[in-house]
Amino acid sequence: MSLEHLGYIELPAHTQTGGFDHAAAQLDDGRMFVAHTANNAVDVIDCVADRYLYSVADLAGVAGVLVAEDGKRVFTSNRGENTVGILATGAGEKLIKVKVGRRPNGLAHDPVRNLLLAANVGDPAIPGSTTASIVDVAVNEMIASVPMPGRTRWAVFDNALDAFFINIAAPPCIVVIDAANPAAVAKVFDVPVAGPHGLDLDVEKQRLFCACDAGQLVCLDADAGTVQAQVALNGAPDAIFFNVKRHHLYVAIGDPGLIDVVDTRQLKVIFTVGTEAGAHTIGFDQERDKVYAFLPSSHRAAVYHDSP
């Protein structure tokens, strides 16, 4: 088994310094949305034909991208203007912006209450600016701001536990917010490795995969927060995605430019593929078992297929 390289997708050239950030796929029509931070835009690609389609502009400092569970909305976190974008994916794809906290990054969505969480990185010069903003998507309004213990990273929502989980870089931990009471922190899980960064969820086994800057993947029980395992990685990770069908976790490592593939049954790295220096962003199309690595130097996406 391996990640078979299928080719490349050429994306718009950078208009300023920077590259790409988070990406998310829409399952019903096979589109993927990636934050092209250097262009203040989201690039949209066709995962069926593996081609670039178009870009959504006017998203200053766009960092995070998330597709709603029903596929009808795409959310963006726009660090350069302290907003989240809400993009309806039907005819016309109307874009709405909502003011949130300082420098939003990680995103998670509660589909039952239609609540969007934006994990805000904050400004070190402004005490108390590291927060989580809760947005009521139905009325396009921020309804709560929750103080965080440190710089936020990525976030996920667990339907089974009805809770948001937010990675905190330092002190290394995962903050849990009960979706029924989103204005307060419910509990905090300590992470025994520095720099929690990428975060994903194994729904069936109710465990969190937390990729940390110190080059370790930590697996925790999503309910109790107990550490189940630690896995050595081949560098400092960023974005991660879990393939439930293959039992594989894909881990992007920007330096030197790799994707580690972790077998989540054995909890070990089973193979590694090279990408490009600085390629810390990946996307995953679970319908077609495709992994996309976004390459900042050549402004394109490398396409891989996870072959059984």
Summary of the structure (lengths in Angstrom):
residues: 308
radius of gyration: 17.6
end to end distance: 5.3
largest distance: 49.5
contacts: 1135
relative contact order: 0.14
helix: 1%
strand: 56%
